[in-house]
Amino acid sequence: MSDRDFVRNLNALVSTRTRRELNQLEPRGALKGKRVSAAYREPVRQGGGGLASPLTEQSYALREFHDSQYLFTSDGVFVWEFGPPKKLVLTDANGDTHPINLASPE
């Protein structure tokens, strides 16, 4: 045994160091069951973007039409002038209006 080992062993025996220990923690686990009650609250309704059917056209006067087009019979004897619908305004069951834009027939 060398002198260094001897001194190290003596210091280990005579050491005045105090050992620090970790703090004791309370054991953790599942919470004990409790019986509670709460008042029911109706969920807040927010706009959902849906339509309440049925959709109904309230006024024919609100319709808009594309420019007039002509429809000919195959022999050309009869000609119909008509403007295809461009916009319809429909009302749902909640009273909300919903415009419907239609494409022009080409």
Secondary structure as GFF3:
##gff-version 3
##sequence-region A 1 106
A	DSSP	alpha_helix	3	14	.	.	.	ID=ss1
A	DSSP	beta_strand	56	57	.	.	.	ID=ss2
A	DSSP	three_ten_helix	60	62	.	.	.	ID=ss3
A	DSSP	beta_strand	64	65	.	.	.	ID=ss4
A	DSSP	beta_strand	69	72	.	.	.	ID=ss5
A	DSSP	beta_strand	79	82	.	.	.	ID=ss6
A	DSSP	beta_strand	85	91	.	.	.	ID=ss7
A	DSSP	beta_strand	97	101	.	.	.	ID=ss8
###
